[in-house]
Amino acid sequence: MAFQHLAQREGYTSLNINGDAFSSAVKEQAMTRLKAELGQVDLVIYSLAAPRTGTIYNSTLKPVGRAYTSKTINLNNDAVMEMTLPPATAEEITATVAVMGGDDLRLWTETLLAANALAEGVRLVAFSYIGPEVTWPIYRSGTIGKAKEDLERTVTHLEQLLHTHLGGHAWVSINKGVITQASAAIPFVPLYLSLLYRIMKERGLHEEPIHQMVRLFRDHVGPQQTPSVDAEGRIRLDNYELTPDIQAEITRRWEMVDTGNLSELSDYEGVKRNFRQLFGFEVGGIDYSEAVEVEASLA
């Protein structure tokens, strides 16, 4: 709502719909508003995930094939501990792909095309993540990884679709690991991010999410830019994160880290602060003792 008000004050158009983005009703509502207030768009960013869609599918964060044991942080008491996750069932894999794979992106794109809401030469970018080998059993090789693979296959199909109809393009942007409400819930990942943040800050390579997005637009998908892509046609914003020396240092610290040296080896405090700031806490310049209106309008 703050963004909406700021955009309006500066003379920019900002449209918001508060609803289930997986639903047909919200897609139809979005098309109605687009046609009435914007006409067509020349760039689409798809960054959508949820724990479930309606009451049909529930996503699961589990390894595939066999159980996985590794270090994690108990976010309730800040202790480093070992955790074992059992392997996902076939049904859990299917449900996770349904929630977080490419099918909904395909539906959004087809709906936009049918509504004539995409401009000639449109660019579509879907966000994804690969991460390092230390997180692969729970992430890239796990249930969520199966969903990401499905998303990337879908984007390949949409590249052909958009190019045929509008001379457009579709890419996957593989982004750097960041702390979000979703990533904080993935076992093992908060510990990895705590180590990553500390090492990247020590090397002057750390990026907050907004810095990644500036780099995405400035170097890859902004006006007159031609994206640099890998062998699979993906934009790689994780290139700083996955440099060999950074990953080697993470591996070294991963073997050493425990509750006693967590603050010395990692930026766990920074990760916790970033997480709290997602919800408006620990933001500089805010007097939290002052009363605040909790009912605000998007109008």
C-alpha positions in Angstrom: 0.0 0.0 0.0 2.9 2.3 0.7 4.3 1.6 -2.8 0.9 2.2 -4.3 0.6 5.6 -2.6 4.2 6.6 -3.5 3.7 5.6 -7.2 0.5 7.7 -7.4 2.2 10.7 -5.8 5.0 10.4 -8.4 2.6 10.1 -11.3 3.1 6.3 -12.0 0.5 3.7 -12.6 0.4 0.9 -10.0 -2.4 -1.7 -10.2 -2.9 -4.3 -7.5 -5.2 -7.2 -7.1 -5.5 -8.9 -3.7 -6.6 -12.5 -4.4 -5.6 -16.0 -5.4 -3.3 -15.6 -8.4 -3.8 -19.3 -9.3 -7.5 -18.8 -9.8 -9.3 -18.2 -13.1 -11.3 -15.4 -11.4 -8.2 -13.4 -10.6 -6.8 -13.9 -14.1 -10.0 -12.6 -15.6 -10.0 -9.6 -13.2 -6.4 -8.9 -14.1 -7.2 -8.9 -17.9 -10.2 -6.6 -17.4 -8.0 -4.0 -15.5 -5.1 -4.4 -17.9 -7.3 -3.7 -21.0 -9.0 -0.8 -19.2 -6.0 0.9 -17.7 -2.9 -0.1 -19.5 -3.9 -1.7 -22.8 -0.8 -3.9 -23.4 2.3 -4.7 -21.5 5.8 -5.2 -22.9 7.4 -7.0 -19.9 5.9 -9.7 -17.7 7.7 -10.9 -14.5 6.4 -14.2 -13.1 7.4 -14.7 -9.4 4.7 -16.8 -7.9 4.7 -19.6 -5.3 2.4 -20.8 -2.6 2.1 -23.7 -0.1 -1.0 -24.8 -1.8 -3.5 -24.0 -4.6 -7.1 -24.0 -3.5 -7.8 -27.2 -1.6 -6.4 -29.5 -4.2 -2.6 -29.5 -4.1 -0.2 -29.0 -1.2 3.5 -28.5 -1.9 6.2 -30.4 0.1 9.8 -29.6 0.8 11.4 -33.0 0.8 14.3 -34.9 -0.8 13.6 -37.3 -3.6 14.7 -40.9 -3.6 16.1 -41.2 -0.1 16.2 -39.5 3.3 18.6 -36.6 3.7 20.5 -35.6 6.9 22.4 -32.4 7.3 22.9 -29.3 9.5 20.2 -26.7 10.0 19.4 -23.9 12.4 16.5 -24.3 14.8 14.9 -20.9 14.3 13.1 -21.2 17.7 16.3 -21.2 19.8 19.1 -20.3 17.2 20.8 -23.7 17.7 22.7 -25.5 15.0 21.5 -29.1 14.9 21.2 -32.1 12.6 17.9 -32.8 10.9 16.7 -35.7 8.8 14.0 -35.4 6.2 12.3 -38.5 4.8 12.0 -38.9 1.0 8.9 -37.6 -0.8 6.2 -39.8 -2.1 5.2 -39.8 -5.7 2.0 -38.0 -4.8 4.0 -35.3 -2.9 6.2 -34.7 -5.9 3.3 -34.4 -8.3 1.5 -32.0 -5.9 4.6 -29.8 -5.5 5.0 -29.5 -9.3 1.4 -28.6 -9.6 1.8 -25.8 -7.1 5.2 -24.5 -8.0 5.8 -25.7 -11.6 5.1 -24.1 -14.9 1.5 -24.8 -15.5 0.2 -21.7 -13.9 2.7 -19.5 -15.8 1.4 -21.2 -19.0 -2.2 -20.3 -18.1 -1.3 -16.7 -17.3 0.6 -16.3 -20.6 -2.2 -17.9 -22.7 -4.7 -15.7 -20.9 -2.7 -12.6 -21.7 -2.3 -13.6 -25.3 -6.0 -14.3 -25.7 -6.8 -10.9 -24.2 -4.5 -9.2 -26.6 -2.7 -7.8 -23.5 0.9 -8.5 -24.7 2.7 -6.0 -26.9 4.8 -6.8 -29.9 8.2 -8.0 -28.8 7.0 -8.7 -25.3 9.5 -10.1 -22.8 8.6 -12.7 -20.1 10.9 -13.5 -17.2 10.2 -16.2 -14.6 12.3 -16.4 -11.4 14.0 -19.6 -10.3 16.9 -20.8 -8.2 19.5 -23.6 -8.4 21.8 -23.0 -5.5 25.0 -24.9 -4.5 25.5 -28.7 -4.1 25.2 -28.4 -0.3 21.5 -27.6 -0.7 20.7 -29.8 -3.7 19.3 -32.8 -1.8 16.5 -30.6 -0.3 16.3 -28.1 -3.1 17.4 -28.7 -6.7 17.3 -32.5 -6.4 14.2 -32.4 -4.1 10.5 -31.9 -4.7 10.9 -28.1 -5.3 13.7 -28.8 -7.8 11.2 -31.0 -9.8 8.9 -28.0 -9.9 11.7 -25.7 -11.1 12.6 -28.2 -13.8 9.0 -28.1 -14.9 9.0 -24.3 -14.9 12.1 -24.2 -17.1 10.6 -26.6 -19.6 7.4 -24.4 -19.7 9.5 -21.3 -20.4 11.2 -23.1 -23.3 7.7 -23.7 -24.7 6.6 -20.1 -24.1 9.7 -18.8 -25.8 8.5 -20.5 -29.0 4.9 -19.4 -28.4 5.7 -15.7 -27.9 8.3 -15.6 -30.7 5.8 -17.0 -33.1 2.9 -14.7 -32.2 4.6 -11.5 -31.2 8.3 -11.8 -31.9 8.7 -12.0 -28.2 10.9 -13.9 -25.8 10.7 -15.8 -22.5 13.6 -16.5 -20.1 14.2 -18.0 -16.7 16.3 -15.8 -14.4 18.3 -17.9 -11.9 18.6 -15.6 -9.0 20.9 -15.4 -6.0 19.8 -17.0 -2.7 17.9 -14.5 -0.5 16.0 -14.7 2.7 12.3 -14.8 2.2 9.2 -16.1 3.9 9.5 -19.2 1.7 13.3 -19.8 1.9 13.2 -19.4 5.7 10.9 -22.4 5.8 13.2 -24.7 3.8 15.3 -26.9 6.2 19.1 -26.3 5.9 18.7 -23.2 3.7 18.8 -20.5 6.5 22.1 -21.9 7.6 23.5 -21.9 4.1 22.2 -18.3 3.6 23.8 -17.2 6.8 27.2 -18.5 5.7 26.7 -17.1 2.2 25.8 -13.6 3.4 28.8 -13.4 5.7 31.3 -14.5 2.9 29.8 -12.4 0.2 29.8 -9.3 2.4 33.5 -10.0 3.3 34.3 -10.1 -0.4 32.2 -7.0 -1.3 29.9 -9.1 -3.5 26.7 -9.2 -1.4 23.5 -8.0 -3.1 20.1 -7.3 -1.5 17.1 -8.4 -3.6 16.7 -4.8 -5.0 20.3 -4.8 -6.3 19.7 -8.1 -8.1 16.6 -6.6 -9.8 18.5 -3.5 -10.8 21.1 -5.7 -12.4 18.5 -7.9 -14.1 16.9 -4.8 -15.8 20.1 -2.9 -16.4 22.1 -5.7 -17.9 19.5 -8.2 -19.3 15.9 -7.4 -19.9 15.6 -3.6 -19.9 15.0 -1.6 -23.1 17.6 -2.4 -25.8 19.3 -5.0 -23.7 20.1 -8.5 -24.9 20.4 -11.0 -22.0 23.5 -13.0 -21.4 22.4 -16.6 -20.9 24.0 -19.9 -20.1 24.0 -23.1 -22.2 20.3 -23.8 -21.2 19.3 -20.2 -22.2 18.9 -19.0 -18.6 19.9 -15.6 -17.2 22.3 -16.2 -14.3 22.1 -13.6 -11.5 23.6 -16.3 -9.2 27.0 -15.9 -10.8 28.5 -14.1 -7.8 27.1 -16.7 -5.4 28.4 -19.7 -7.2 32.0 -18.6 -7.8 34.3 -21.5 -6.8 36.1 -19.6 -4.0 32.9 -18.6 -2.3 31.4 -22.1 -2.5 34.7 -23.6 -1.3 34.6 -21.3 1.7 31.0 -22.2 2.4 31.9 -25.9 2.4 34.8 -25.3 4.8 32.6 -23.4 7.2 29.7 -25.8 6.9 31.9 -28.6 8.3 33.0 -26.4 11.2 29.8 -24.5 12.2 28.0 -25.2 15.4 25.9 -23.3 17.9 29.0 -21.9 19.7 30.7 -20.4 16.6 27.6 -19.6 14.5 27.9 -15.8 15.0 31.6 -16.0 14.2 31.4 -17.9 11.0 28.1 -16.6 9.6 25.8 -13.6 9.3 22.9 -15.2 11.0 22.0 -12.0 12.8 21.8 -10.3 9.4 19.6 -13.0 8.0 17.3 -12.7 11.0 17.2 -8.9 10.6 16.4 -9.2 6.8 13.6 -11.7 7.6 12.0 -9.4 10.2 12.2 -6.5 7.9 10.1 -8.4 5.4 7.3 -7.9 7.9 8.1 -4.3 8.8 10.2 -4.9 11.9 13.7 -3.6 12.7 13.4 -0.9 10.0 15.6 2.1 10.6 13.9 5.4 11.3 10.7 3.9 12.6 9.4 4.7 16.1 7.7 1.4 17.0 6.2 3.0 20.2 3.9 5.2 18.1 0.4 4.0 17.3 -0.2 3.1 13.6 -3.3 2.7 11.5 -3.6 -1.0 10.6 -6.5 -0.6 8.2 -5.1 1.1 5.0 -6.8 1.3 1.6 -5.2 0.6 -1.8 -7.5 3.3 -3.3 
